[in-house]
Amino acid sequence: MPHRSRAVPPAPPLVGRAHQLDVLARHADAARAGRPRLVLLDGPAGIGKTALLRAALAEDGPLAGMTTLYGSCRAVDVATGYSGVRALFGGLGLTGRKGRTSPLLAGGARRALPALAADPGELEADPGSTFSVLQGLYWLAANLMADGPLVLVLDDVHWCDERSLRWLDFLLRRADGLPLLVVAAHRTGTGLTAPDALADVVAHHLPASLGLGPLDTAEVAELTAHSFPEQDPLPSFVGRLLSVTGGSPLEIVRLLRDLRSAGLGPDDTGTARLAQAGGKVVAASVRGVLEHQPDWVRQVARAVAVLGDEDPTYLAALGRVSVVHVEEAVEILRDAGLIHPGHLDLSHDLVRGAVLDAVGASGVAVLRRRAARLLSDVGRAPEEIATQLLLVPGTPDDWAVSVLRDAAAQAEQRGACEAAARYLERVREAEPKDPDVLSRLGKALAETDPARSVTLLHEAHSLTTDVRARAATAVQLGLTCLAVQQSPDGARALTEALDALDAELGPEPEPADRELRTLTESALLIVGSDEKATLPDILRRTAGLTPQPGDTPAQRQQLAMLSVLSAAEGGGAEETVGRARRALRAPGVPLGVWSLLPTSLALSLADENEAAEEVLETVLRGSGDTAAVWTYVLALSTRSLFRLENGAVPDAMADAQTALEILGQERWGDTATMPHTAYASVLTERGDPGRALEALDAIKRPHLDRFVWEYHWYLMARGRALAADGDVDGALEVFGACGASMAEAGLTNPVLAPWWLETACLLGEAGRGEEAGRAAAHGTRLAERWGTRRGLGYAALARGAAARGTARTGALREAVALLADSPARSEHARGLLLLGRALVKDGAVREGREHLREAVGLARRCGCVALARRARDELIAAGGRMREVTASPLDMLTGTERTVAGLVASGAGNREVAESLFVTVRTVELHLTSVYRKLGVARRGDLTEALREAGATARPAAERRPGHAKRRNP
């Protein structure tokens, strides 16, 4: 076939949109100044949204001089996770071998690769978790902004996948101070792919709304004059054109093109032709063009409608024509305005709809099945193939099911749970009783639809008949129930599976079966120890268990849980420590969070303070490296409580406030308990019980009283805050509730939540010695059984608070001696205060003043401001002298400022600090500015010395998170 050159008509001008361009220019100026903006551009189909965006992105447009990324979402990609993100970032070429060395992927940005790659399985990287990928994409955007302002333009957002919209929300939540402009265009009157996700973006960030309306008479005349420069349009023609099209630019341009092709103009004859136009102008125009073309042109148009901007060879294969026919047809269709002038795709979705309507629903289904087979034959990724299959109605066949399964696995690798669920839903249509499909679907829905997730996992478990497979499904069901706060259901399933496994395997199972059994049992211990309703059964079960040697991952996980459960029962610290250390004995083998967190608590309760801190540091490093933010926040909060009990109040405050700051950026933050509890506990020690109670009131977790660990720590924090605020009766009621709840759950460790110590001290001070004595006696029995110096010191302190005369001073001297040799420095300071006060009352004023003076000094070193002031008041009342207790410069720093200052002083750059704390570089800069002002320093080099003078020690650079090379500040 001869090649015929055709002149492509000039693109119509953008008319009637000067105001919108001016608005975009103002928002671009704000973004350039570090005030991030979100603009939502909307209007009906054909109103010119894409044309406006192209004008804004032009060299002379309002976005000139900014780094701009443009992407357009496609209807065919609606089910594919991060398809919108790939549309934006695909042009950067970061997923090829060379692209993966780009500086844009430096640091945490490398975690973005699973979202960017067409096939994440080809990457030399671990599969991405949801948060890890979101965090990586954030740092990729931050890297792009390092050299100047960034504009992200996402067109056709009504077809954007949920995961990409969640990332935009994630980015904008962290965009304060960044030179960022996000422009999203969506079609009104069309159903949204992810309405909830888009609604969240709008609700959280209050975008500037930029609506596009129809063109008016003057603007229609301007477009007409551009199409017919040689002839002035008649007013009657312009009026008729406006009436027929409703002012839609797309329809106006289509009709003007059709008239010109027919040899007509904007005169009376043209006006008469316009009067014949029906309601669906674009569809009629497309039909008119294709009716007069040979069949091979129509075949190519359909192939482009299905595959989009694709290799002509594949378009030829789908259309069953030659490549030469494809090239010729593309020119014909481009001349007719049906194919975009800049790339090989149809010019508008309305055109696509009109092309496909001509073959009917069954014909389109045939085309899409053939397209899927074609994409498979040329080696495309499963998700790309699945986009075609999802649009084919009816139950998928065996081949399609296989592709959809692979697509789900690919989506799981990139952390796109919504996409995985869509693929698996279609698989389920063909295989409704397949336990593997139900299990995977349940896992994919755990985050977005937890109730249905648990239902599906229950169904999968009930359909599984093999005893070993049932154990595996029970583990997944149990841990999912734990995540969605339905632990009792999970514990029942695990108990049944474990009993069935025992009956099947007998007393001497094979090594692989033994490991499966141990894994199932360790999962039961994890799930069953979450709520008070199931803990007693778990404790009874552990009483008859023989601890394993700890040679396998499952054995170590079981030992970790046995260590914390034996600690909870308070049976003996030595045995607990032995189990915990065996659980950690895995040189060169990474331990899971369910091995590390329980052992850290067990070691802390047993006074193995340094070992517990080391374990938590391992958790923090691991969760930081993998962006496991929930684990990171939990570990920080736990360490805060440990440090508080050990008298390191400023460090405890740093951990608690950092956890809260991270929490404030997360959608699930409202349901977390530990950060608020830790923060409130520290505030009370710092002398601010009012704010402590406010922090506790902010906890919104439902049914908190059902849980084993968080509930009792929460009650301790509330009781101490009430006591410090002067509400003694309220405090005693809370401590009593704590004791009753622990008894109900079978928790008898004396230092886990020492309600009895606080009760004895409050009652003793109120002169209710007999009641105080009963609380002290209860605690003493528990402490003697547990056997640590901290526990025994607490017991002696309680007896001293309850007693009078020489018995009181004797018990308090014992308490001071025991606590001096324990990690409990703040309680040691309280013991010194109580002993000094007792000695003064007994007439030994000089000795009493010395103990009070020592109490002030120790409390100040611990950061226990309220306790230090109480001890000073007692000292002054006893005739001693001491300056007012004032805050050190370090006390003026917030907890997060202290954390940032310590990391910077140890040699970390701003970017490294931001990545390790899951905050923005801008946030780090603001904290540093505040630190410099409060400590009176002007540069980073002076920070280490300033912290040392203030009493803090910067963490050595060697102890920073591994895998983060030292980088310069951005």
Disulfide bonds with the S-S distance in Angstrom:
none
